[in-house]
């Protein structure tokens, strides 16, 4: 009977992007390179990235710092709304603000996002078949990282809202047989110098 082995899932938001989000800024390119150097000693089997230019460029720059790790483009690693909550799922004191934030999401976008979120969980999370632990990196966007961290913590679906991740910060989740998922670290920026930390965050969240 085949056993299961642990999976280590490394999640990183893309580097800082230009205002039109068509490319990385100079700071974003530096962030991507430094993230790649941080991961050199991790036995990554693959890097998955979303289809948008800021994620694709981040993945290309960081994989250039790694030794032969293949990169794969994945729609499931893209930028989408993973779950559109109903008012009754939200805390009364914050429901109006959150629903206003999501007001422009169409029903079609919500359906597609929900389907992609399910695909991401099926593809990137959980233990792996065999005896060898798997280490994989997903270069993605803020919302998907929040969704996968929420899922690892078994929090309600609406709690992807309110989780924020800095550009090129590292979040790691471990999935092991017969154990709950463990969020090993979140928003780890120690590979970035001070001037490259906290980008992608509202100013009031920085410290």
Helices and strands as residue ranges (DSSP letters): E 4-5, E 7-13, H 26-38, E 46-49, H 53-63, E 71-73, G 75-77, G 87-89, H 95-101, H 107-124, E 128-129, E 134-140, H 142-152, G 157-160, E 170-175, E 182-188, G 194-196, G 203-205
